[in-house]
Amino acid sequence: MEENGTPLPSAKRRLWYVVYTRPRWEKKVNVLLTQQGVESYCPLRTVKNQWADRQKLVSIPLFTSYVFVFIDLKEELLVRQTLGVINFVYFMGKLATVKETVIEGIKSSLKRFPDAEVVDAQSMGVGTRVKIKQGIMEDKEGYVQKLEPKNIIVVIDSLNCVLVTKVPIGHLEVIR
């Protein structure tokens, strides 16, 4: 809304959009957009990488090949011309938008859980081997017995008996 209470034309309204980047260019694109004065957000998670001689905490993108930009439609061309940007993400023929509350939710979740990771629940079918990343059964392995909307039923068989437990999707890691 303008100061006099009239709504802004859609071209002047700033919204969060999703940009698809070249592989492994998320952080670079975020820096380049920021240097151009475009508000962008590349959610990063912290993981411990193990090399033969050392361990190091590194920041990697939460979403592979995606960066969020907060722009009005006049800035669309500037974003498109940024090195490393492939295209905007579209949904039903229009630029995909993300609600401000979703962006704030991602930011607050990463503050509380810096090692959070995006897990595609569709990649976990019944019988998938998984490892529990947190909770009282941390580091135990098992297999998916049943999928529920927010939890997965995991059978843990390494305890010389079968233990069935409900685990939130985000607490699991697929063992490949």
One Martini backbone bead per residue (centre of mass of N, CA, C, O) as a GRO file, in nm:
protein
  176
    1MET     BB    1   0.098   0.035   0.019
    2GLU     BB    2   0.044   0.344   0.016
    3GLU     BB    3   0.025   0.618   0.213
    4ASN     BB    4  -0.287   0.675   0.104
    5GLY     BB    5  -0.400   0.350   0.069
    6THR     BB    6  -0.315   0.255  -0.198
    7PRO     BB    7  -0.248   0.020  -0.405
    8LEU     BB    8  -0.003  -0.138  -0.549
    9PRO     BB    9   0.128  -0.220  -0.814
   10SER     BB   10   0.250  -0.523  -0.906
   11ALA     BB   11   0.537  -0.409  -1.001
   12LYS     BB   12   0.591  -0.272  -0.695
   13ARG     BB   13   0.574  -0.544  -0.560
   14ARG     BB   14   0.730  -0.721  -0.313
   15LEU     BB   15   0.866  -1.052  -0.357
   16TRP     BB   16   0.916  -1.388  -0.324
   17TYR     BB   17   1.150  -1.569  -0.516
   18VAL     BB   18   1.265  -1.833  -0.732
   19VAL     BB   19   1.597  -1.941  -0.809
   20TYR     BB   20   1.778  -2.097  -1.061
   21THR     BB   21   2.091  -2.258  -1.054
   22ARG     BB   22   2.378  -2.348  -1.083
   23PRO     BB   23   2.571  -2.581  -0.988
   24ARG     BB   24   2.726  -2.466  -0.703
   25TRP     BB   25   2.606  -2.132  -0.708
   26GLU     BB   26   2.446  -2.015  -0.471
   27LYS     BB   27   2.652  -1.830  -0.317
   28LYS     BB   28   2.743  -1.664  -0.561
   29VAL     BB   29   2.467  -1.549  -0.640
   30ASN     BB   30   2.410  -1.411  -0.373
   31VAL     BB   31   2.648  -1.213  -0.392
   32LEU     BB   32   2.583  -1.084  -0.669
   33LEU     BB   33   2.305  -0.975  -0.591
   34THR     BB   34   2.396  -0.801  -0.352
   35GLN     BB   35   2.593  -0.619  -0.522
   36GLN     BB   36   2.323  -0.515  -0.692
   37GLY     BB   37   2.085  -0.472  -0.461
   38VAL     BB   38   1.967  -0.755  -0.408
   39GLU     BB   39   1.748  -0.932  -0.228
   40SER     BB   40   1.882  -1.225  -0.075
   41TYR     BB   41   1.847  -1.597  -0.012
   42CYS     BB   42   2.076  -1.848   0.128
   43PRO     BB   43   2.031  -2.125   0.278
   44LEU     BB   44   2.232  -2.249   0.550
   45ARG     BB   45   2.418  -2.532   0.648
   46THR     BB   46   2.582  -2.716   0.905
   47VAL     BB   47   2.872  -2.921   0.850
   48LYS     BB   48   3.073  -3.210   0.892
   49ASN     BB   49   3.380  -3.256   0.749
   50GLN     BB   50   3.569  -3.543   0.632
   51TRP     BB   51   3.900  -3.601   0.628
   52ALA     BB   52   4.188  -3.767   0.657
   53ASP     BB   53   4.327  -3.507   0.841
   54ARG     BB   54   4.028  -3.365   0.890
   55GLN     BB   55   3.799  -3.133   1.035
   56LYS     BB   56   3.504  -2.941   0.914
   57LEU     BB   57   3.308  -2.664   0.911
   58VAL     BB   58   3.035  -2.625   0.679
   59SER     BB   59   2.859  -2.438   0.432
   60ILE     BB   60   2.546  -2.537   0.297
   61PRO     BB   61   2.292  -2.565   0.105
   62LEU     BB   62   1.965  -2.648   0.160
   63PHE     BB   63   1.909  -2.578  -0.149
   64THR     BB   64   1.959  -2.708  -0.443
   65SER     BB   65   1.977  -2.453  -0.682
   66TYR     BB   66   1.863  -2.228  -0.468
   67VAL     BB   67   1.723  -1.889  -0.460
   68PHE     BB   68   1.612  -1.606  -0.292
   69VAL     BB   69   1.402  -1.322  -0.395
   70PHE     BB   70   1.340  -0.964  -0.323
   71ILE     BB   71   1.110  -0.837  -0.558
   72ASP     BB   72   1.027  -0.664  -0.827
   73LEU     BB   73   0.950  -0.687  -1.164
   74LYS     BB   74   1.178  -0.480  -1.253
   75GLU     BB   75   1.420  -0.687  -1.142
   76GLU     BB   76   1.415  -0.945  -1.318
   77LEU     BB   77   1.638  -0.891  -1.532
   78LEU     BB   78   1.874  -0.859  -1.338
   79VAL     BB   79   1.858  -1.149  -1.233
   80ARG     BB   80   1.878  -1.304  -1.505
   81GLN     BB   81   2.177  -1.162  -1.570
   82THR     BB   82   2.304  -1.324  -1.360
   83LEU     BB   83   2.554  -1.501  -1.281
   84GLY     BB   84   2.418  -1.842  -1.253
   85VAL     BB   85   2.146  -1.786  -1.367
   86ILE     BB   86   1.886  -1.959  -1.522
   87ASN     BB   87   1.602  -1.925  -1.354
   88PHE     BB   88   1.295  -1.920  -1.278
   89VAL     BB   89   1.039  -2.036  -1.093
   90TYR     BB   90   0.751  -2.220  -1.187
   91PHE     BB   91   0.380  -2.191  -1.141
   92MET     BB   92   0.138  -2.220  -1.350
   93GLY     BB   93   0.299  -1.999  -1.550
   94LYS     BB   94   0.427  -1.862  -1.294
   95LEU     BB   95   0.590  -1.709  -1.072
   96ALA     BB   96   0.722  -1.824  -0.794
   97THR     BB   97   0.606  -1.787  -0.468
   98VAL     BB   98   0.694  -1.674  -0.132
   99LYS     BB   99   0.623  -1.650   0.177
  100GLU     BB  100   0.736  -1.472   0.439
  101THR     BB  101   0.680  -1.694   0.655
  102VAL     BB  102   0.863  -1.908   0.525
  103ILE     BB  103   1.130  -1.758   0.540
  104GLU     BB  104   1.121  -1.715   0.849
  105GLY     BB  105   1.108  -2.019   0.915
  106ILE     BB  106   1.381  -2.093   0.799
  107LYS     BB  107   1.553  -1.902   0.969
  108SER     BB  108   1.464  -2.009   1.252
  109SER     BB  109   1.541  -2.306   1.208
  110LEU     BB  110   1.849  -2.252   1.153
  111LYS     BB  111   1.905  -2.134   1.434
  112ARG     BB  112   1.819  -2.398   1.593
  113PHE     BB  113   1.912  -2.589   1.321
  114PRO     BB  114   2.208  -2.580   1.149
  115ASP     BB  115   2.183  -2.908   1.045
  116ALA     BB  116   1.967  -2.903   0.868
  117GLU     BB  117   1.754  -3.094   0.638
  118VAL     BB  118   1.639  -3.190   0.334
  119VAL     BB  119   1.365  -3.421   0.310
  120ASP     BB  120   1.243  -3.654   0.092
  121ALA     BB  121   0.972  -3.845   0.151
  122GLN     BB  122   0.964  -3.995  -0.131
  123SER     BB  123   1.251  -4.140  -0.076
  124MET     BB  124   1.071  -4.283   0.153
  125GLY     BB  125   1.011  -4.603   0.171
  126VAL     BB  126   0.924  -4.895   0.224
  127GLY     BB  127   1.242  -5.032   0.341
  128THR     BB  128   1.414  -4.805   0.405
  129ARG     BB  129   1.722  -4.712   0.501
  130VAL     BB  130   1.793  -4.569   0.828
  131LYS     BB  131   1.900  -4.283   1.026
  132ILE     BB  132   1.914  -4.151   1.340
  133LYS     BB  133   1.999  -3.810   1.435
  134GLN     BB  134   1.784  -3.780   1.681
  135GLY     BB  135   1.752  -3.862   2.005
  136ILE     BB  136   1.729  -4.159   2.185
  137MET     BB  137   1.802  -4.309   1.885
  138GLU     BB  138   2.068  -4.220   1.814
  139ASP     BB  139   2.242  -4.393   1.550
  140LYS     BB  140   2.022  -4.567   1.464
  141GLU     BB  141   1.917  -4.841   1.269
  142GLY     BB  142   1.675  -4.892   0.996
  143TYR     BB  143   1.334  -4.932   0.882
  144VAL     BB  144   1.069  -4.860   0.695
  145GLN     BB  145   0.723  -4.931   0.767
  146LYS     BB  146   0.577  -4.634   0.791
  147LEU     BB  147   0.381  -4.367   0.660
  148GLU     BB  148   0.333  -4.039   0.772
  149PRO     BB  149   0.286  -3.711   0.756
  150LYS     BB  150   0.523  -3.649   1.008
  151ASN     BB  151   0.590  -3.954   1.036
  152ILE     BB  152   0.798  -4.244   1.098
  153ILE     BB  153   0.809  -4.584   1.095
  154VAL     BB  154   1.066  -4.754   1.280
  155VAL     BB  155   1.279  -5.031   1.252
  156ILE     BB  156   1.483  -5.168   1.509
  157ASP     BB  157   1.733  -5.448   1.479
  158SER     BB  158   2.012  -5.400   1.675
  159LEU     BB  159   1.879  -5.511   1.975
  160ASN     BB  160   1.787  -5.819   1.966
  161CYS     BB  161   1.533  -5.672   1.859
  162VAL     BB  162   1.218  -5.527   1.799
  163LEU     BB  163   1.186  -5.175   1.738
  164VAL     BB  164   0.923  -4.942   1.746
  165THR     BB  165   0.926  -4.605   1.600
  166LYS     BB  166   0.862  -4.267   1.611
  167VAL     BB  167   0.974  -4.035   1.351
  168PRO     BB  168   1.072  -3.757   1.239
  169ILE     BB  169   1.166  -3.682   0.928
  170GLY     BB  170   1.409  -3.480   1.013
  171HIS     BB  171   1.560  -3.734   1.185
  172LEU     BB  172   1.639  -3.852   0.903
  173GLU     BB  173   1.858  -4.080   0.716
  174VAL     BB  174   1.959  -4.197   0.428
  175ILE     BB  175   2.087  -4.507   0.334
  176ARG     BB  176   2.321  -4.587   0.060
   0.00000   0.00000   0.00000
